Amino acid sequence: MKKKWIDISSPVRSEAENSVYSASYTLRNLAEGGVIPEQQLKRFQKKTFLDDFYWRAYWRRGDLITAGGRAQLPQRVDAVVVFMHGWDGNGEIWENLPARVLGNEKNLLVLVPDVNGFYRSPFRHPDKISFQQCNPSSDMKAIELWLELIGVLGGRRYTPVVFAGHSMSGAALFYFNEKRWRQHPIGRVALAPALLMNDGLRKSFYRALGIGIYASQKLSLEQLSNSLSPKVINQLISGASKSVQATHEKVFKATAKETLANTFYAMGGAKLPVQNKKWQNFKVLLGHEDRLVGLTSMLDLLVELGIGSRQMRVVLGDHYFFSVGHHSRSLHQESREIALEEICDMVQACRR
């Protein structure tokens, strides 16, 4: 039997959630293993400007047995959930949420990539990219091309796909190409989406911060937060767990500063998403103390875009309301459970 993408992985890891396992993948490894043609990888690289693309896949042991083995799992699951991180992050910022979704929902495949230039999904030539390759629209386009390449989108089996995106990638969910994938049941949960179209102060500050990062190539994230913009960068991660804060520091050191700078600049210059009359299966969660994404201005923008009251939810916490830190426990612990519930509810809605 010909190998499938899910066979070409790192060693399988047992997760803290009972009977949940995971393994990591890259498109380059799939090409080297003969699962995808080298030419397809080159086309992906040309369209996205990325050198490679990394993700971690999670599954339940019981679902794997029912499917008849790992190779059969992607074709047998009822739905796929994709977690997309924000600026200066990677898939690890979600901590145990992907595994917990599998603890709540059966017959799922969960995919957690490093997105659009960050950490293990780097640009081929970061010194030659511009903010146009780093904006939320390009982030979403790269995700769609990746999912098409591994057979999750397109093909003859129209599996429901639920996207959970945070910050930069929460904004990216507004640019999903609904017309191209209209045969798929699609769900979207945007957590603290960094859409700043009607927030002039934050737009200007994001652009200035992007320029500042580019000009401060040798600074660490800690030095940058202390010297350049403590009000913004400290608010990005202040309420998150120590693990998430350490991940941001690690990603900042490992990611090209051109990528970090252009992405932050791009969030301050993104074009307004096309207004949608339905926004079917779309939910937005906002933190009440989020200083990176202004609550009032964001609510006004959602109304302008056509998002209804039932599709919005404000929870207690800051930009990382789904990650529980020592000082944020009283607010974030319940908000994390709410985020989990909303993602699982969206899976159920897309299965109907």
N, C-alpha and C positions, 0 to 999 in steps of 0.2 A: 504493500500500500504506500502511495506517495505521501511523504511527510507534509503536515500542515504547519502553519505558522506557530501554533501553540506547542509544537514538539521541539522547536529550536530555541531552547530557553537556558537560563542559568539553573543551578540546582534548585529544586523545589523547597520552599520554606514553609514551616508550620506557623500559622498566625496565632495570636493570643485568643481569638474567637474560636470556640470549639468547632473542630472539623473543617476549618477554613485554611486553605493553602494558597501560596502565590509563587510566582516566578517572574523573572525579568527578561525583556526582549529588546532587540534593536533591529531596525530595517536592514542595516548592513549585515548583521548576522544571518538574517533571512535570505539575503542575496547570496552570501557565501555558502549557505546550506542548500541552495538550489530551490528554495520554496517560492521565491519571487525572482523573475529574470533581472539580471543586472541592469538592463535597459530601463525597466520600470523604476528602479531605485534612482537612476540618473534623471529620469523625467521628474520624479518627486523632488530631487535636489534642485533641478532647474526652476521648477514652479515655486518652490518655497524658500530657496536660497539656503536651506539647511544642509549640513554635512551628513547628519544621521538623525534618527528619531528613536527615543527610548520610551518604554512603558513597562509597567508592572501589571500582570493579570492576576486576579483573585477568583477562586471558585470554592464551592463546597464539595467535600469528598462524596457525599451522597448523590449530588447532581452528576458528578463525574462517573460514578458507577452506573447510574441510570442511563447516562448517555452512551455507555459502552466503551469508555476510555477517553483520554485527554484529546485525542485527535478528532473525536466526534463531538466534543462539547460545544464548540462555537456554533455548530449547525443545529444543535438540539435544545439550546436554552430558549426560554420564553422572552427574554429581554437582555439588553446590554446596558450597563451604566458606566458612564465616562466621567471621571473627576478631573477637572482642569484647574490648575493653580494660578496664582497671580504673580505680579512683579517680584523679581528676586526670590522666587520660590522654586520648588520642584514638587514631585508627587508626594514627598514625605510630609508636607505641611498638613495633609489630611489625617495624619496619625492613624488611628484605628477605625475611622469612619467607613472606609471601603469594606473592611472585614465585618463591621457591625451591620452594614446593609445586608450582607450575605447571611448574617445571623438572624435577620428578620424576614428575609424573602428567599424563597426556594427557586431553583432553576434559573439562576442568573449567572452572567459573566461580568465581572467588574474590571475595567481598564483604567489605569492611573498613569498618564504620561507626564514626562517633562516637556513643556511646551515652548515652541517658537523661540529658540535661541538660548534657552536657559539650561545650565548644568549639562546633562547628558544628551541634550538635543541641540547642539551648537550650530550656529551659522557657519557656512563654509569659509567665508571671508568677512568676518565681522567688521573689519576696517573699511569695507566697501559698501555696507548696507546703509540705508537711510531710515528715517522714522516710518516711511511708507511700508517697509517690510516688517515693522514691529508694532503696527497698530492693531486694535482688537479685530478688525476685519481680516487681516492677514493671519492672525492667530487662529481664527475660526476656519479659514480656508485650509490651513495646514492640517488641522484636525480632520476635516472632511476628507482631504486627499489621503491621509493615513488610513482612516477607517474604510475608505473605498479600496485601498491597496490590499488590506487584509480581509476584505470581504464582509465587513460588518454593514456598510452602506452599499446599496446597489445589488446587483445579482438578481437571482430569482426568488430569494427568501427575504421577505420584508420584515425583518426582526425589529420590534420596538427598541428604540434607543433613547435613554434618558441622560441628559447632560447636567452635571452639577459644576458650575463655574464660580470661582471666587475672584473678586476685585477686577483686575485686567481681563481675566477669562470670564468673569460674570458679565462684563461689558461685551465680550466677544459673542456671547449667546444671542445678542440682539441682531447679529449679522449672519446668522445661520441661513443657508440658501434653501429656503422652504420649497421653492418651485422645483429645484433639482431633485429633492428627496421627498416629494409629496407622497410617494407610495409607502413610505415608512411612517408608522406611528412615532412621533417625536415628542419628548417631554423636556422641559428646561427649568432648572432651578438656579436662579442667579443670586448668589450670596454677596452682598455688599458690592454690587457692580460699579466699577469706576467709570461712569458716564458723566461727563462734566460740561455738556454742551451749553447749559444755561447757568453755569457757575463761573463767572468771569474771573473771580479771585483765585479759585483753585486751578483753573485752566492756565492762568499766567504763572502760578507758582509751580505747577508740574513742569511746564516748559523751562522755567528758570532752573529747577532742580535737575532736569535732564542735562542742561548745558553745564551746570556745576559738576555733575558726576563726570562728564566727559573731560572737563578741565582738571579734574582731581584724580588722575589715573592711579596714583600710588596710595590713595587713602583706603583704609578698611571701612567696612560698614559702620563700625563703632566710631572711628574717627570722623567719618562723614556725618553721622548723626549728631556728634558733638560740635562740629565746626561749621557745618553748612546749613543744616535744617532740622534741628531737634524737634520742632513742633510737628513736622511731617513724618520723618522716618521713625522717630520714637513712637509715634501714634500708630504706625503701621504694625508694630509687633509688641507693643507694651502689654497688652492684655493676654497675649498668647502664652502657651506653655514654654518652659525652658527649652524643651526639645525643638519646638518650632522656631524659637529665637536662634538657637544654635544652627538650625538648617539655613536660616536667612544669612547668617554669617558665613557659613560654608559655601553657599551658592554665590554670594557676593564675591568671595575670593576666587572662585573657580570659573565664573562667567565673564566673558569679555566685557570690558567697561563700555565699549561702543554699544553693545546690546542693552546693558543696563540703562545707559543714557538715552538711547534712541527710543526705548520702550516707554520710559517715563515721559519723555517729550511727546511721544505719539498719543499718550492718554490725554494730554492737554490740547491736542489738535485733531482728535478724531471727528469724522463727519457724523452728522445726525443720522441714526438708523432710519430706514424707511418705515413710515407709520403703518401699522398692521391693524386691520379692522377686527381681527379675531384674537391674535396671540394665543392660540389654542394650546392647552397644557403648558402654561408658562406661569411661574411663580417667582416673585422677588422677595428676598428677605433682607432687611436692613437693620443695622445696630443703632440703638438710640444715642450712643455716645461716639459714633464713628466720625472722627474729625478728618479723615481722608475723603470720605464720601458724605457731603453735607446732607443731612436728613431732609430738611425742608426743600432745598433745591432739587434733590433727587425725586422727591414725591411730586413736585411740580412737573419735572421732566417726564416721569412715568405717565402722568395724566395727559400731557401733550402727545405722548406716543400712542395713547389709546389703551394703556394698562388699567384694568378696572380694580375696584376696591377689594374684591374677593381674591385678586391675584397678588396683593401686596400684604406683607406682614412685617411689623416692626417688633424686634425682640430686644431684650436688655443686653447691653454690651457694646464693645467697640468694633474695630475693623475685623478682628479675629474672634467674633462671638461664638464660634464653634470649637475653639481651642481653649482649654481650661488652664489658666495659670494660677499661681499661688494667690495673687492679689485680685484676680478676676473670678474666683470660684463662685462667689455668691451670685454673680450675674451670668457667667458663661456656662455654668454646668447645666442649667435648665435650657438655655438657648441652644446648646449642642444637641440636646435631646429633641428639641423642636426641629432643628435642621435635619436630623436623622429621620424624624417622622415625615417631614415634607418630601424628602427624597423618596422614601418608601411609598408614600401616598401617590407620588407621581409615577412610580413604577406600576402600581396597581391601576392607575388611570389609563396608562398607555397599553396595558394588557387587555383592557375591556374591548 
